[in-house]
Amino acid sequence: MAKYLVLYRSDVSAAEQMMGATPEEAQAGMQAWMDWFGKAGEAVIDGGSPVSGDDQTIGGYSVLQSDSREALDSLLEDHPHRKVGTIEVLEFLAAPGM
């Protein structure tokens, strides 16, 4: 099974999104993510976290696994982040000699 780094990109940083959300909006946003994680099931290796840094377009990440890139793309079609930004997928490669 292949493993993927999923980067969540947005024009608004994760910190700005969290600071600008009401408690109700924050709870609804987290619930949407938790519902998606529940749907994704064993595909989720690490749910990840919001991040900050020099590249403010990357707001967070997850680590997922799937039998194929096509299956992963299908799973990501209704991901809640798609409502606020884009998703970039990078496949982990086996390190030579490992």
All heavy atoms as an XYZ file, in Angstrom:
733
protein
N       0.848     -1.173      0.000
C       0.000      0.000      0.000
C       0.897      1.242      0.000
O       1.835      1.330      0.767
C      -0.908     -0.028      1.233
C      -2.017      0.969      1.133
S      -3.306      0.796      2.388
C      -4.126     -0.681      1.844
N       0.599      2.184     -0.862
C       1.394      3.413     -0.972
C       1.002      4.394      0.129
O      -0.135      4.427      0.589
C       1.183      4.045     -2.342
N       1.971      5.222      0.532
C       1.764      6.221      1.566
C       1.938      7.610      0.943
O       2.828      7.810      0.111
C       2.767      5.989      2.698
C       2.538      6.856      3.895
C       3.280      6.355      5.126
C       4.756      6.505      5.025
N       5.460      6.267      6.300
N       1.083      8.558      1.367
C       1.054      9.885      0.760
C       1.065     10.993      1.813
O       0.402     10.884      2.847
C      -0.222     10.055     -0.085
C      -0.346      9.051     -1.182
C      -0.989      7.836     -0.973
C       0.181      9.297     -2.443
C      -1.106      6.898     -1.991
C       0.071      8.369     -3.467
C      -0.576      7.164     -3.225
O      -0.690      6.234     -4.237
N       1.799     12.065      1.505
C       1.749     13.293      2.282
C       0.731     14.191      1.597
O       0.859     14.485      0.403
C       3.121     13.970      2.314
C       3.188     15.323      3.013
C       2.863     15.178      4.501
C       4.564     15.944      2.816
N      -0.283     14.587      2.327
C      -1.345     15.425      1.781
C      -1.190     16.816      2.387
O      -1.241     16.972      3.614
C      -2.731     14.830      2.094
C      -3.835     15.703      1.524
C      -2.831     13.408      1.547
N      -0.954     17.819      1.531
C      -0.780     19.196      1.981
C      -2.050     19.980      1.689
O      -2.595     19.906      0.584
C       0.399     19.855      1.259
C       1.762     19.201      1.460
C       2.806     19.894      0.605
C       2.150     19.242      2.936
N      -2.485     20.736      2.684
C      -3.688     21.549      2.549
C      -3.265     22.994      2.322
O      -2.608     23.592      3.162
C      -4.559     21.411      3.797
C      -4.903     19.967      4.078
C      -4.357     19.298      5.161
C      -5.751     19.262      3.226
C      -4.658     17.970      5.408
C      -6.053     17.932      3.460
C      -5.508     17.290      4.551
O      -5.811     15.973      4.780
N      -3.621     23.545      1.155
C      -3.219     24.901      0.780
C      -4.434     25.831      0.784
O      -5.540     25.421      0.443
C      -2.593     24.902     -0.609
C      -1.279     24.141     -0.668
C      -0.627     24.302     -2.043
N       0.671     23.671     -2.084
C       1.809     24.249     -1.712
N       1.801     25.486     -1.276
N       2.955     23.602     -1.795
N      -4.164     27.097      1.138
C      -5.213     28.108      1.143
C      -4.570     29.482      1.042
O      -3.413     29.665      1.422
C      -6.025     28.012      2.439
O      -7.004     29.020      2.491
N      -5.320     30.454      0.547
C      -4.832     31.828      0.490
C      -4.796     32.475      1.869
O      -4.150     33.493      2.067
C      -5.705     32.672     -0.444
C      -5.566     32.256     -1.898
O      -4.525     31.659     -2.254
O      -6.488     32.529     -2.674
N      -5.513     31.891      2.823
C      -5.571     32.398      4.194
C      -4.865     31.389      5.088
O      -5.154     30.191      5.032
C      -7.034     32.593      4.646
C      -7.093     33.105      6.071
C      -7.771     33.530      3.697
N      -3.925     31.856      5.913
C      -3.168     30.938      6.772
C      -4.089     30.231      7.760
O      -5.179     30.722      8.093
C      -2.084     31.693      7.540
O      -2.657     32.482      8.567
N      -3.643     29.086      8.241
C      -4.411     28.326      9.226
C      -4.636     29.163     10.485
O      -5.726     29.151     11.062
C      -3.689     27.027      9.556
N      -3.609     29.911     10.907
C      -3.736     30.750     12.103
C      -4.834     31.799     11.909
O      -5.659     32.017     12.809
C      -2.401     31.406     12.421
N      -4.858     32.435     10.742
C      -5.885     33.441     10.459
C      -7.277     32.811     10.425
O      -8.236     33.401     10.934
C      -5.611     34.131      9.127
C      -4.423     35.057      9.131
C      -4.164     35.617      7.746
O      -3.419     34.973      6.982
O      -4.727     36.693      7.448
N      -7.373     31.621      9.825
C      -8.667     30.946      9.770
C      -9.159     30.624     11.172
O     -10.339     30.825     11.488
C      -8.560     29.653      8.953
C      -8.387     29.889      7.471
C      -8.247     28.585      6.711
O      -8.985     27.646      6.964
N      -7.308     28.528      5.788
N      -8.259     30.133     12.038
C      -8.669     29.760     13.392
C      -9.021     30.992     14.226
O      -9.986     30.963     14.988
C      -7.574     28.932     14.066
C      -7.427     27.539     13.446
S      -6.283     26.467     14.309
C      -4.713     27.160     13.822
N      -8.251     32.071     14.074
C      -8.507     33.292     14.844
C      -9.808     33.958     14.417
O     -10.494     34.569     15.232
C      -7.343     34.276     14.702
C      -6.115     33.856     15.459
S      -4.663     34.934     15.269
C      -5.315     36.507     14.849
N     -10.159     33.841     13.137
C     -11.342     34.501     12.613
C     -12.632     33.718     12.778
O     -13.708     34.226     12.464
N     -12.543     32.496     13.272
C     -13.733     31.646     13.389
C     -14.414     31.846     14.741
O     -13.753     31.976     15.770
C     -13.342     30.181     13.221
N     -15.735     31.857     14.721
C     -16.489     31.853     15.975
C     -16.359     30.458     16.581
O     -16.005     29.493     15.870
C     -17.976     32.151     15.736
O     -18.551     31.067     14.983
C     -18.174     33.481     15.011
N     -16.654     30.293     17.871
C     -16.612     28.951     18.460
C     -17.507     27.952     17.720
O     -17.136     26.796     17.532
C     -17.090     29.174     19.898
C     -16.715     30.593     20.192
C     -16.905     31.321     18.879
N     -18.648     28.421     17.256
C     -19.563     27.536     16.518
C     -18.983     27.134     15.173
O     -19.098     25.973     14.757
C     -20.927     28.221     16.325
C     -21.691     28.484     17.599
C     -21.219     29.721     18.371
O     -20.480     30.554     17.801
O     -21.593     29.852     19.543
N     -18.350     28.090     14.477
C     -17.712     27.781     13.194
C     -16.542     26.829     13.384
O     -16.363     25.899     12.590
C     -17.231     29.067     12.516
C     -18.341     29.956     12.017
C     -17.865     31.338     11.603
O     -16.836     31.829     12.122
O     -18.545     31.942     10.744
N     -15.756     27.048     14.423
C     -14.624     26.164     14.703
C     -15.111     24.753     14.998
O     -14.544     23.775     14.499
C     -13.809     26.711     15.875
N     -16.161     24.632     15.789
C     -16.706     23.309     16.113
C     -17.263     22.627     14.864
O     -17.025     21.442     14.640
C     -17.795     23.428     17.175
C     -18.354     22.081     17.609
C     -19.385     22.212     18.711
O     -19.757     23.302     19.121
N     -19.850     21.084     19.198
N     -17.974     23.369     14.034
C     -18.531     22.800     12.797
C     -17.404     22.370     11.858
O     -17.492     21.311     11.219
C     -19.442     23.807     12.111
N     -16.349     23.183     11.768
C     -15.208     22.817     10.928
C     -14.533     21.550     11.410
O     -14.218     20.672     10.599
N     -14.308     21.443     12.711
C     -13.679     20.232     13.252
C     -14.577     19.012     13.055
O     -14.092     17.925     12.771
C     -13.343     20.406     14.732
C     -12.105     21.237     14.963
S     -10.643     20.657     14.052
C     -10.465     18.989     14.605
N     -15.873     19.202     13.191
C     -16.792     18.081     12.999
C     -16.740     17.568     11.561
O     -16.765     16.364     11.322
C     -18.220     18.467     13.376
C     -19.172     17.291     13.371
C     -18.765     16.210     14.364
O     -18.551     16.483     15.534
N     -18.627     14.970     13.893
N     -16.636     18.500     10.596
C     -16.538     18.091      9.188
C     -15.280     17.249      8.971
O     -15.318     16.225      8.274
C     -16.535     19.321      8.279
N     -14.157     17.668      9.579
C     -12.916     16.900      9.459
C     -13.051     15.542     10.137
O     -12.641     14.517      9.586
C     -11.740     17.682     10.057
C     -11.191     18.702      9.131
C     -11.755     19.899      8.799
C      -9.969     18.627      8.397
N     -10.956     20.570      7.910
C      -9.851     19.816      7.656
C      -8.966     17.678      8.320
C      -8.763     20.074      6.821
C      -7.882     17.944      7.503
C      -7.799     19.124      6.765
N     -13.624     15.508     11.328
C     -13.772     14.239     12.046
C     -14.684     13.275     11.276
O     -14.419     12.081     11.226
C     -14.302     14.473     13.465
C     -13.353     15.303     14.334
S     -11.642     14.708     14.350
C     -11.814     13.148     15.167
N     -15.738     13.818     10.678
C     -16.620     12.986      9.853
C     -15.848     12.413      8.663
O     -15.998     11.230      8.329
C     -17.826     13.790      9.351
C     -18.799     14.159     10.462
O     -18.703     13.598     11.575
O     -19.649     15.044     10.212
N     -15.010     13.252      8.028
C     -14.238     12.772      6.889
C     -13.228     11.717      7.339
O     -13.062     10.686      6.675
C     -13.531     13.926      6.171
C     -12.867     13.436      4.924
C     -13.446     13.319      3.695
C     -11.543     12.934      4.790
N     -12.545     12.778      2.805
C     -11.367     12.531      3.463
C     -10.483     12.779      5.669
C     -10.181     11.991      2.989
C      -9.295     12.240      5.209
C      -9.153     11.857      3.870
N     -12.540     11.958      8.459
C     -11.597     10.954      8.977
C     -12.311      9.633      9.238
O     -11.778      8.560      8.956
C     -10.919     11.431     10.261
C      -9.855     12.472     10.053
C      -9.688     13.486     10.983
C      -9.010     12.466      8.955
C      -8.710     14.448     10.820
C      -8.031     13.420      8.769
C      -7.878     14.425      9.716
N     -13.523      9.695      9.776
C     -14.298      8.478     10.014
C     -14.605      7.748      8.716
O     -14.521      6.526      8.646
N     -14.956      8.497      7.686
C     -15.230      7.904      6.364
C     -13.962      7.292      5.778
O     -13.993      6.217      5.187
C     -15.777      8.970      5.421
C     -15.975      8.485      4.010
C     -16.378      9.621      3.088
C     -16.281      9.147      1.646
N     -16.407     10.225      0.688
N     -12.824      7.990      5.936
C     -11.555      7.533      5.351
C     -11.023      6.291      6.057
O     -10.301      5.500      5.458
C     -10.524      8.653      5.397
N     -11.366      6.112      7.320
C     -11.003      4.901      8.060
C      -9.511      4.617      8.084
O      -8.709      5.470      8.446
N      -9.151      3.408      7.671
C      -7.761      2.948      7.740
C      -6.833      3.660      6.759
O      -5.617      3.484      6.836
C      -7.698      1.442      7.523
C      -8.324      0.665      8.657
C      -8.222     -0.836      8.476
O      -7.569     -1.299      7.515
O      -8.802     -1.548      9.303
N      -7.384      4.482      5.874
C      -6.534      5.257      4.967
C      -5.756      6.328      5.738
O      -4.707      6.772      5.298
C      -7.362      5.911      3.867
N      -6.270      6.721      6.906
C      -5.625      7.768      7.700
C      -4.531      7.147      8.573
O      -4.814      6.384      9.483
C      -6.641      8.517      8.585
C      -5.936      9.585      9.421
C      -7.739      9.140      7.741
N      -3.277      7.489      8.262
C      -2.141      7.057      9.085
C      -1.911      8.089     10.184
O      -1.693      7.760     11.339
C      -0.863      6.897      8.232
C      -1.057      5.769      7.223
C       0.354      6.650      9.107
C       0.072      5.643      6.216
N      -1.958      9.368      9.806
C      -1.764     10.480     10.735
C      -2.666     11.605     10.264
O      -2.504     12.106      9.147
C      -0.289     10.905     10.724
C       0.038     12.065     11.648
O      -0.897     12.726     12.163
O       1.228     12.335     11.844
N      -3.619     11.996     11.092
C      -4.544     13.060     10.722
C      -3.878     14.401     10.527
O      -4.418     15.284      9.884
N      -2.677     14.549     11.076
C      -1.906     15.758     10.860
C      -2.263     16.872     11.810
O      -2.793     16.654     12.892
N      -2.003     18.093     11.345
C      -2.157     19.266     12.183
C      -2.119     20.515     11.325
O      -1.509     20.506     10.252
C      -0.992     19.310     13.182
O      -1.018     20.481     13.946
N      -2.721     21.613     11.809
C      -2.468     22.887     11.152
C      -0.991     23.246     11.356
O      -0.387     22.842     12.352
C      -3.368     23.881     11.903
C      -4.383     23.033     12.605
C      -3.707     21.726     12.881
N      -0.427     24.001     10.422
C       0.974     24.412     10.530
C       1.109     25.891     10.179
O       0.232     26.477      9.565
C       1.901     23.577      9.600
C       1.869     22.106      9.980
C       1.527     23.758      8.138
N       2.231     26.463     10.599
C       2.577     27.819     10.181
C       4.038     27.808      9.771
O       4.801     26.930     10.161
C       2.339     28.825     11.301
O       3.231     28.586     12.374
N       4.424     28.776      8.969
C       5.802     28.837      8.508
C       5.953     29.873      7.417
O       5.055     30.687      7.177
N       7.097     29.827      6.762
C       7.382     30.802      5.714
C       6.420     30.692      4.539
O       6.060     31.683      3.932
C       8.820     30.644      5.212
C       9.843     31.040      6.268
O       9.491     31.813      7.195
O      10.988     30.565      6.181
N       6.022     29.471      4.191
C       5.066     29.270      3.096
C       3.664     29.295      3.692
O       3.142     28.273      4.124
C       5.327     27.944      2.374
C       4.424     27.760      1.160
O       3.435     28.521      1.004
O       4.690     26.849      0.369
N       3.065     30.473      3.746
C       1.758     30.623      4.384
C       0.627     29.975      3.595
O      -0.496     29.943      4.069
C       1.466     32.104      4.624
C       2.324     32.710      5.698
C       2.095     32.074      7.058
O       0.969     31.865      7.491
N       3.172     31.722      7.729
N       0.925     29.481      2.384
C      -0.145     28.832      1.626
C      -0.393     27.406      2.125
O      -1.440     26.847      1.864
C       0.150     28.794      0.110
O       1.278     27.968     -0.138
C       0.372     30.187     -0.429
N       0.577     26.806      2.824
C       0.379     25.472      3.387
C      -0.170     25.647      4.792
O       0.491     26.178      5.678
C       1.680     24.648      3.413
C       2.202     24.442      1.997
C       1.441     23.302      4.100
C       3.536     23.741      1.925
N      -1.405     25.199      4.992
C      -2.058     25.376      6.279
C      -2.064     24.142      7.143
O      -2.369     24.209      8.332
N      -1.740     22.985      6.570
C      -1.746     21.756      7.345
C      -1.401     20.570      6.484
O      -1.115     20.707      5.291
N      -1.422     19.405      7.107
C      -1.054     18.178      6.400
C      -1.765     16.988      7.020
O      -2.266     17.053      8.148
C       0.464     17.938      6.478
C       0.874     17.466      7.851
C       0.993     16.106      8.131
C       1.079     18.358      8.886
C       1.320     15.665      9.402
C       1.411     17.933     10.149
C       1.526     16.577     10.416
O       1.829     16.152     11.678
N      -1.791     15.896      6.289
C      -2.177     14.569      6.776
C      -1.281     13.564      6.080
O      -0.703     13.850      5.030
C      -3.640     14.233      6.442
O      -4.542     15.072      7.113
N      -1.171     12.374      6.656
C      -0.485     11.264      6.013
C      -1.531     10.173      5.803
O      -2.178      9.723      6.755
C       0.700     10.741      6.860
C       1.369      9.560      6.164
C       1.705     11.859      7.122
N      -1.712      9.794      4.541
C      -2.727      8.808      4.175
C      -2.086      7.658      3.426
O      -0.968      7.778      2.911
C      -3.795      9.455      3.289
C      -4.486     10.705      3.842
C      -5.461     11.258      2.807
C      -5.206     10.406      5.137
N      -2.806      6.548      3.359
C      -2.352      5.400      2.567
C      -3.493      4.928      1.688
O      -4.660      5.124      2.009
C      -1.862      4.273      3.459
C      -2.930      3.664      4.343
C      -2.383      2.604      5.264
O      -1.208      2.267      5.223
N      -3.231      2.059      6.113
N      -3.117      4.336      0.556
C      -4.115      3.861     -0.388
C      -3.491      2.834     -1.323
O      -2.276      2.841     -1.533
C      -4.652      5.038     -1.204
O      -5.633      4.611     -2.114
N      -4.331      1.987     -1.885
C      -3.858      0.995     -2.853
C      -3.380      1.644     -4.149
O      -2.549      1.093     -4.842
C      -4.963     -0.009     -3.177
C      -5.251     -0.936     -2.006
O      -4.323     -1.215     -1.217
O      -6.415     -1.360     -1.864
N      -3.933      2.838     -4.469
C      -3.535      3.518     -5.701
C      -3.787      5.013     -5.564
O      -4.576      5.450     -4.724
C      -4.333      2.993     -6.892
O      -5.698      3.390     -6.787
N      -3.141      5.781     -6.409
C      -3.358      7.234     -6.427
C      -4.795      7.531     -6.833
O      -5.427      8.461     -6.309
C      -2.354      7.886     -7.383
C      -2.538      9.373     -7.571
C      -2.377     10.148     -6.250
N      -2.830     11.512     -6.386
C      -2.044     12.540     -6.614
N      -0.742     12.364     -6.723
N      -2.528     13.745     -6.729
N      -5.338      6.756     -7.757
C      -6.711      6.963     -8.200
C      -7.688      6.763     -7.042
O      -8.636      7.539     -6.873
C      -7.062      6.027     -9.367
C      -6.312      6.338    -10.641
C      -4.865      5.834    -10.649
O      -4.491      4.948     -9.834
O      -4.088      6.360    -11.457
N      -7.476      5.730     -6.239
C      -8.344      5.480     -5.085
C      -8.224      6.610     -4.068
O      -9.223      7.035     -3.473
C      -8.002      4.140     -4.446
N      -7.012      7.120     -3.868
C      -6.815      8.230     -2.941
C      -7.521      9.479     -3.459
O      -8.204     10.174     -2.700
C      -5.324      8.515     -2.743
C      -5.036      9.646     -1.765
C      -5.393      9.230     -0.344
C      -3.599     10.076     -1.860
N      -7.369      9.781     -4.745
C      -8.036     10.942     -5.328
C      -9.548     10.850     -5.139
O     -10.208     11.848     -4.835
C      -7.697     11.085     -6.807
C      -6.264     11.540     -7.037
O      -5.614     12.037     -6.087
O      -5.783     11.377     -8.178
N     -10.105      9.672     -5.303
C     -11.535      9.472     -5.112
C     -11.926      9.743     -3.658
O     -12.943     10.388     -3.388
C     -11.912      8.047     -5.520
O     -13.283      7.824     -5.296
N     -11.121      9.274     -2.736
C     -11.385      9.491     -1.311
C     -11.328     10.975     -0.951
O     -12.090     11.460     -0.114
C     -10.362      8.709     -0.474
C     -10.514      8.764      1.033
C     -11.831      8.143      1.471
C      -9.350      8.055      1.698
N     -10.448     11.719     -1.607
C     -10.271     13.141     -1.315
C     -11.294     14.046     -2.000
O     -11.340     15.246     -1.716
C      -8.856     13.586     -1.716
C      -7.717     13.036     -0.867
C      -6.373     13.333     -1.520
C      -7.785     13.583      0.549
N     -12.128     13.492     -2.876
C     -13.077     14.318     -3.631
C     -13.965     15.170     -2.740
O     -14.225     16.324     -3.044
C     -13.944     13.452     -4.545
C     -13.246     13.031     -5.807
C     -14.123     12.185     -6.705
O     -15.329     12.000     -6.411
O     -13.592     11.696     -7.706
N     -14.454     14.611     -1.639
C     -15.367     15.383     -0.773
C     -14.701     15.795      0.547
O     -15.364     15.999      1.547
C     -16.652     14.599     -0.516
C     -16.425     13.318      0.268
O     -15.265     12.884      0.404
O     -17.420     12.743      0.756
N     -13.383     15.946      0.520
C     -12.650     16.369      1.709
C     -13.092     17.788      2.096
O     -13.254     18.651      1.228
C     -11.141     16.339      1.428
C     -10.331     16.480      2.660
N     -10.179     17.684      3.299
C      -9.638     15.572      3.383
C      -9.423     17.513      4.366
N      -9.091     16.240      4.444
N     -13.288     18.071      3.400
C     -13.773     19.392      3.806
C     -12.839     20.546      3.461
O     -13.294     21.682      3.305
C     -13.947     19.267      5.327
C     -13.211     18.053      5.734
C     -13.145     17.155      4.535
N     -11.544     20.293      3.296
C     -10.636     21.391      2.961
C     -10.924     21.961      1.580
O     -10.635     23.123      1.312
C      -9.161     20.964      3.050
C      -8.227     22.104      2.792
N      -8.005     23.091      3.725
C      -7.521     22.447      1.692
C      -7.178     23.987      3.212
N      -6.868     23.616      1.979
N     -11.516     21.181      0.707
C     -11.816     21.660     -0.647
C     -12.766     22.857     -0.634
O     -12.860     23.581     -1.612
C     -12.377     20.541     -1.499
C     -11.337     19.451     -1.758
C     -11.664     18.702     -3.033
N     -10.749     17.618     -3.244
C      -9.580     17.727     -3.881
N      -9.184     18.884     -4.344
N      -8.808     16.662     -4.050
N     -13.468     23.098      0.499
C     -14.368     24.251      0.602
C     -13.598     25.551      0.815
O     -14.129     26.625      0.569
C     -15.361     24.045      1.739
C     -16.314     22.897      1.490
C     -17.243     22.692      2.637
C     -18.140     21.491      2.333
N     -18.970     21.137      3.466
N     -12.337     25.458      1.296
C     -11.571     26.674      1.596
C     -10.245     26.759      0.852
O      -9.565     27.775      0.932
C     -11.304     26.799      3.120
C     -12.603     26.958      3.882
C     -10.499     25.632      3.638
N      -9.851     25.699      0.166
C      -8.563     25.721     -0.504
C      -8.352     24.514     -1.394
O      -9.304     23.851     -1.798
N      -7.100     24.235     -1.671
C      -6.743     23.119     -2.538
C      -5.940     22.086     -1.764
O      -5.439     22.347     -0.668
C      -5.916     23.605     -3.746
O      -4.721     24.225     -3.263
C      -6.706     24.580     -4.596
N      -5.811     20.925     -2.356
C      -5.088     19.810     -1.757
C      -3.989     19.373     -2.713
O      -4.241     19.186     -3.906
C      -6.048     18.634     -1.463
C      -7.077     19.061     -0.411
C      -5.281     17.400     -1.022
C      -8.161     18.030     -0.144
N      -2.790     19.212     -2.178
C      -1.657     18.711     -2.956
C      -1.254     17.362     -2.376
O      -1.160     17.207     -1.153
C      -0.490     19.685     -2.870
C       0.725     19.253     -3.669
C       1.853     20.272     -3.611
O       1.660     21.381     -3.093
O       2.953     19.931     -4.089
N      -1.012     16.390     -3.231
C      -0.668     15.038     -2.788
C       0.733     14.684     -3.277
O       1.038     14.816     -4.461
C      -1.684     14.007     -3.329
C      -1.290     12.604     -2.926
C      -3.099     14.342     -2.841
N       1.575     14.236     -2.346
C       2.932     13.792     -2.661
C       3.082     12.360     -2.180
O       2.729     12.038     -1.044
C       3.969     14.675     -1.961
C       3.859     16.178     -2.231
C       4.729     16.943     -1.268
C       4.225     16.472     -3.665
N       3.599     11.483     -3.038
C       3.791     10.089     -2.650
C       5.150      9.909     -1.998
O       6.169     10.411     -2.483
C       3.689      9.172     -3.867
C       3.761      7.707     -3.504
C       3.507      6.768     -4.672
O       3.196      7.254     -5.786
O       3.622      5.549     -4.477
N       5.170      9.192     -0.860
C       6.433      8.844     -0.226
C       7.120      7.794     -1.104
O       6.481      6.839     -1.556
C       6.204      8.234      1.160
C       5.828      9.229      2.211
C       4.504      9.504      2.491
C       6.807      9.859      2.948
C       4.158     10.404      3.473
C       6.474     10.770      3.935
C       5.140     11.049      4.202
N       8.411      7.955     -1.338
C       9.194      6.998     -2.084
C      10.059      6.190     -1.115
O      10.486      6.720     -0.084
C      10.095      7.706     -3.108
C       9.372      8.554     -4.144
C      10.376      9.279     -5.018
C       8.414      7.701     -4.980
N      10.321      4.963     -1.465
C      11.197      4.143     -0.635
C      12.628      4.699     -0.729
O      13.105      5.012     -1.812
C      11.169      2.695     -1.112
N      13.262      4.854      0.421
C      14.643      5.321      0.430
C      15.558      4.213     -0.101
O      15.388      3.056      0.267
C      15.061      5.715      1.846
N      16.499      4.555     -0.964
C      17.405      3.538     -1.510
C      18.138      2.801     -0.375
O      18.602      3.406      0.581
C      18.397      4.347     -2.343
C      17.685      5.609     -2.659
C      16.800      5.889     -1.487
N      18.192      1.503     -0.489
C      18.896      0.688      0.480
C      18.133      0.392      1.747
O      18.666     -0.220      2.673
N      16.907      0.815      1.828
C      16.112      0.584      3.053
C      15.223     -0.610      2.894
O      14.614     -0.846      1.958
C      15.263      1.808      3.403
C      16.064      3.054      3.661
S      17.140      2.962      5.085
C      15.997      3.068      6.411
